[in-house]
Amino acid sequence: MADGLRRLVGAESGRVLQEKLESWYRDYEINSCDQNLNRCCEIIELNSQIQGQLFTILNETSREGGHYAGVETIKTRLLPWLGTCFSCATSGKLFETNLSLTQDSIEKERQLRELASNQTYQLQELQEELTSTRLQLNHVQQELARSHSPSPRHSESKSPSPLPRRSCSPGRARHTSASRRACLIARFGDIYAQERLDAETLLRTYISDMETVQRIIYVAAVESFHAAKMAYRQFKIRVRETLSLGHSGPESLEDTVLDYIVRHEDLYDVQASVNEVIRSMNITPKISFPPEIDFIVISTLIQELCRVAFSMQTLVPPLDIAFGTDGELFSETKYHRSFDSDFTAALVAYHVWPALMENDVVIVKGEAVTKRGILWSRRSRSRSHRRSRSTSPLLSHHLSRSRSPSPLRSGSPSKWAY
C-alpha cells in the first residue's frame, strides 16, 4: 500500500489535474466547442487514471486489515458513492441523503443491539438473584434441620450467607481458567515459602524433633486438600440442584454452575474444612503432639491450604497434589531432596511438602527426605504414636467440639497414606 501511494504522490497527478483545470478555465471563452470537449475528455481520462490508482490502493489497504477491518467504512462511504455518483446531475444531494439514511440505519441497529444486550443482562441479573434466594432458602432449611438434630457434628458446620451478586459474562470461568491457574500456582508456592515456614517455626517451640514437625505439616497439607475437595463436591452438588430448576441460556448447566462457584467462592465454609482437617490429624498414627497443645496452633496454614485447594478445583482441568507414601521410590520429576537427605538413598523416608499435579503432569515439585537404614525403624515406631490426649485448655477454648473424631473416621485408620 505504501509503495502505491508513494508512486501516486511522486507522479504529481493531482497537481497536473489542477493545472489542466485552471488552464481550461482561463481559455474556456476563447476555445471552440471541439477544443473545450477535448479538454474535458482529457481531464476525465486523467481523473480516471488517478481513480484507478486509488482503487488499487484501497484494495491493498483493505486486504492488510483482514476480513472484517474497514467494513463499516466501505458500507457508509464507498458503496453509497458508487451507487449515486454516476446517476445524474443531482448526485451530490442523493449521496448526502443516502449517507444520512445509512448512518440512521446503523444508529438504529446499534440501539437495537444495546437494547437486546441490556435485556440479556437484566435476565442474567434476575436469574442470579433467584439462585441466591434459593441458596438462602436451602441454607435456612439446613439450619432448621440441624437445630432439630442431636448430632454435634451438624451443629458445627455453618455456611455463611450468600454474598452480593457479582456480574460476569457467560462462560467466564473457563475463559479465565489460565489466569486463575497461574495465580493459584503462585499462591501455592507462596504458602510453601511463607506459611509453611511460619508453621514450622511455631511447632519447633513445642517439638524439638524436626522430622516430626515436617511430618505434621505434610499431613496437614494432604488432609487440607482432601477436605477442600470434599467440600467442593458437596457445594457443587447443591449449586447444580438449585440452578437446574430454572436453567436457560446458551451455555451448559455445568458451565453455569462453574461460573457461579467462581463468582461466589466466599460462600465456601473454610472453617468447617479446618475443623475436619484437625479431626483427621488427631487420629493419624504417623504424627504425635504434646498433650498440652493441639494442631489448632497451625490453623492459619491449614486455612490457606484449604482455600487454595478449593479454588484449584474450579480450574479446567483441576489441580491436585501427588499421592505419596513412606518408602516409595524417590522420583526426581516429583520431588526435590531436602538439604539433610542422603543423596545416595533411593527410597523416600518421609515427605516434607507435596508435589502439585495437573492430571499426571507435575506442575510444582514437592520436597522429600531420603535416608538409609532408618526408614523401617521409623515406620514401626510411628505405629505406636497413636494420640492419647488429655483435654488441653487451648483446645477446649477454641475447638472443643473437634476433639471427638468424626463418625466417618472413628475407629479406622486414615484414608490417606503419608
Solvent accessible surface area in square Angstrom, and as a share of the most:
residue,aa,sasa,rsa
1,M,78,0.35
2,A,60,0.46
3,D,75,0.39
4,G,12,0.12
5,L,80,0.40
6,R,149,0.54
7,R,166,0.61
8,L,21,0.11
9,V,102,0.59
10,G,59,0.57
11,A,60,0.47
12,E,81,0.36
13,S,15,0.10
14,G,48,0.46
15,R,125,0.45
16,V,51,0.29
17,L,29,0.14
18,Q,94,0.42
19,E,81,0.36
20,K,66,0.28
21,L,73,0.36
22,E,79,0.35
23,S,30,0.19
24,W,50,0.18
25,Y,183,0.70
26,R,164,0.60
27,D,40,0.21
28,Y,108,0.41
29,E,153,0.69
30,I,141,0.71
31,N,29,0.15
32,S,60,0.39
33,C,94,0.56
34,D,98,0.51
35,Q,96,0.43
36,N,19,0.10
37,L,104,0.52
38,N,101,0.52
39,R,70,0.26
40,C,42,0.25
41,C,70,0.42
42,E,71,0.32
43,I,17,0.09
44,I,102,0.52
45,E,105,0.47
46,L,28,0.14
47,N,55,0.28
48,S,57,0.37
49,Q,112,0.50
50,I,21,0.11
51,Q,56,0.25
52,G,39,0.37
53,Q,78,0.35
54,L,84,0.42
55,F,81,0.34
56,T,74,0.43
57,I,19,0.10
58,L,70,0.35
59,N,80,0.41
60,E,54,0.24
61,T,58,0.34
62,S,39,0.25
63,R,165,0.60
64,E,119,0.53
65,G,38,0.36
66,G,44,0.42
67,H,171,0.76
68,Y,188,0.71
69,A,54,0.42
70,G,41,0.40
71,V,64,0.37
72,E,96,0.43
73,T,82,0.48
74,I,54,0.28
75,K,83,0.35
76,T,21,0.12
77,R,148,0.54
78,L,39,0.19
79,L,99,0.49
80,P,8,0.05
81,W,75,0.26
82,L,75,0.37
83,G,59,0.57
84,T,15,0.08
85,C,33,0.20
86,F,157,0.65
87,S,65,0.42
88,C,70,0.42
89,A,110,0.85
90,T,74,0.43
91,S,21,0.13
92,G,45,0.43
93,K,153,0.65
94,L,81,0.40
95,F,48,0.20
96,E,119,0.53
97,T,75,0.44
98,N,53,0.27
99,L,35,0.17
100,S,56,0.36
101,L,113,0.56
102,T,31,0.18
103,Q,95,0.42
104,D,72,0.37
105,S,53,0.34
106,I,45,0.23
107,E,67,0.30
108,K,133,0.56
109,E,83,0.37
110,R,95,0.35
111,Q,96,0.42
112,L,119,0.59
113,R,148,0.54
114,E,84,0.38
115,L,96,0.48
116,A,55,0.43
117,S,67,0.43
118,N,82,0.42
119,Q,104,0.46
120,T,72,0.42
121,Y,109,0.42
122,Q,109,0.48
123,L,97,0.48
124,Q,47,0.21
125,E,43,0.19
126,L,113,0.56
127,Q,53,0.24
128,E,18,0.08
129,E,87,0.39
130,L,82,0.41
131,T,6,0.04
132,S,14,0.09
133,T,74,0.43
134,R,59,0.22
135,L,18,0.09
136,Q,83,0.37
137,L,99,0.49
138,N,47,0.24
139,H,42,0.19
140,V,77,0.44
141,Q,96,0.43
142,Q,55,0.24
143,E,54,0.24
144,L,104,0.52
145,A,64,0.50
146,R,52,0.19
147,S,83,0.54
148,H,155,0.69
149,S,33,0.22
150,P,134,0.84
151,S,36,0.23
152,P,88,0.55
153,R,78,0.29
154,H,84,0.38
155,S,50,0.32
156,E,26,0.12
157,S,33,0.22
158,K,135,0.57
159,S,30,0.20
160,P,60,0.37
161,S,74,0.48
162,P,21,0.13
163,L,58,0.29
164,P,110,0.69
165,R,83,0.30
166,R,86,0.31
167,S,75,0.49
168,C,22,0.13
169,S,66,0.43
170,P,57,0.36
171,G,10,0.10
172,R,101,0.37
173,A,2,0.01
174,R,104,0.38
175,H,145,0.65
176,T,30,0.17
177,S,11,0.07
178,A,77,0.60
179,S,67,0.43
180,R,40,0.14
181,R,72,0.26
182,A,60,0.47
183,C,90,0.54
184,L,24,0.12
185,I,32,0.16
186,A,59,0.46
187,R,73,0.27
188,F,1,0.00
189,G,29,0.28
190,D,75,0.39
191,I,0,0.00
192,Y,68,0.26
193,A,59,0.46
194,Q,103,0.46
195,E,28,0.13
196,R,20,0.07
197,L,79,0.40
198,D,75,0.39
199,A,7,0.05
200,E,25,0.11
201,T,92,0.53
202,L,69,0.34
203,L,0,0.00
204,R,111,0.40
205,T,100,0.58
206,Y,89,0.34
207,I,19,0.10
208,S,102,0.66
209,D,59,0.30
210,M,58,0.26
211,E,16,0.07
212,T,28,0.16
213,V,0,0.00
214,Q,10,0.05
215,R,23,0.08
216,I,0,0.00
217,I,3,0.01
218,Y,5,0.02
219,V,2,0.01
220,A,0,0.00
221,A,0,0.00
222,V,5,0.03
223,E,2,0.01
224,S,0,0.00
225,F,1,0.00
226,H,17,0.07
227,A,8,0.06
228,A,0,0.00
229,K,22,0.09
230,M,76,0.34
231,A,25,0.19
232,Y,18,0.07
233,R,122,0.45
234,Q,99,0.44
235,F,14,0.06
236,K,42,0.18
237,I,88,0.45
238,R,76,0.28
239,V,0,0.00
240,R,77,0.28
241,E,109,0.49
242,T,4,0.02
243,L,16,0.08
244,S,56,0.36
245,L,132,0.66
246,G,36,0.35
247,H,65,0.29
248,S,68,0.44
249,G,51,0.49
250,P,136,0.86
251,E,40,0.18
252,S,61,0.39
253,L,51,0.25
254,E,67,0.30
255,D,26,0.14
256,T,26,0.15
257,V,0,0.00
258,L,13,0.07
259,D,4,0.02
260,Y,3,0.01
261,I,0,0.00
262,V,21,0.12
263,R,29,0.11
264,H,0,0.00
265,E,47,0.21
266,D,84,0.44
267,L,13,0.06
268,Y,17,0.07
269,D,29,0.15
270,V,13,0.08
271,Q,89,0.39
272,A,26,0.20
273,S,4,0.03
274,V,2,0.01
275,N,14,0.07
276,E,29,0.13
277,V,1,0.00
278,I,1,0.00
279,R,17,0.06
280,S,0,0.00
281,M,0,0.00
282,N,18,0.09
283,I,14,0.07
284,T,2,0.01
285,P,38,0.24
286,K,45,0.19
287,I,1,0.01
288,S,37,0.24
289,F,16,0.07
290,P,30,0.19
291,P,67,0.42
292,E,105,0.47
293,I,12,0.06
294,D,0,0.00
295,F,0,0.00
296,I,26,0.13
297,V,29,0.16
298,I,3,0.01
299,S,34,0.22
300,T,90,0.52
301,L,3,0.02
302,I,0,0.00
303,Q,52,0.23
304,E,38,0.17
305,L,0,0.00
306,C,0,0.00
307,R,108,0.39
308,V,5,0.03
309,A,0,0.00
310,F,2,0.01
311,S,17,0.11
312,M,0,0.00
313,Q,22,0.10
314,T,0,0.00
315,L,5,0.03
316,V,68,0.39
317,P,51,0.32
318,P,67,0.42
319,L,0,0.00
320,D,46,0.24
321,I,15,0.08
322,A,9,0.07
323,F,120,0.50
324,G,3,0.03
325,T,39,0.23
326,D,8,0.04
327,G,18,0.17
328,E,48,0.21
329,L,129,0.64
330,F,20,0.08
331,S,33,0.22
332,E,111,0.50
333,T,94,0.54
334,K,59,0.25
335,Y,4,0.01
336,H,105,0.47
337,R,51,0.19
338,S,3,0.02
339,F,181,0.76
340,D,58,0.30
341,S,14,0.09
342,D,45,0.23
343,F,125,0.52
344,T,97,0.56
345,A,4,0.03
346,A,59,0.45
347,L,66,0.33
348,V,0,0.00
349,A,3,0.02
350,Y,5,0.02
351,H,3,0.01
352,V,2,0.01
353,W,4,0.01
354,P,0,0.00
355,A,0,0.00
356,L,0,0.00
357,M,22,0.10
358,E,31,0.14
359,N,113,0.58
360,D,132,0.69
361,V,94,0.54
362,V,42,0.24
363,I,49,0.25
364,V,43,0.25
365,K,75,0.32
366,G,2,0.02
367,E,24,0.11
368,A,0,0.00
369,V,0,0.00
370,T,0,0.00
371,K,58,0.25
372,R,150,0.55
373,G,82,0.79
374,I,51,0.26
375,L,9,0.04
376,W,158,0.55
377,S,66,0.42
378,R,65,0.24
379,R,62,0.23
380,S,64,0.41
381,R,126,0.46
382,S,11,0.07
383,R,160,0.58
384,S,85,0.55
385,H,73,0.33
386,R,113,0.41
387,R,32,0.12
388,S,111,0.71
389,R,50,0.18
390,S,72,0.47
391,T,99,0.57
392,S,2,0.01
393,P,105,0.66
394,L,61,0.30
395,L,0,0.00
396,S,53,0.34
397,H,145,0.65
398,H,106,0.47
399,L,18,0.09
400,S,64,0.41
401,R,125,0.46
402,S,0,0.00
403,R,59,0.22
404,S,69,0.45
405,P,64,0.40
406,S,2,0.02
407,P,98,0.62
408,L,143,0.71
409,R,22,0.08
410,S,63,0.41
411,G,77,0.74
412,S,47,0.30
413,P,102,0.64
414,S,20,0.13
415,K,148,0.63
416,W,51,0.18
417,A,45,0.35
418,Y,8,0.03
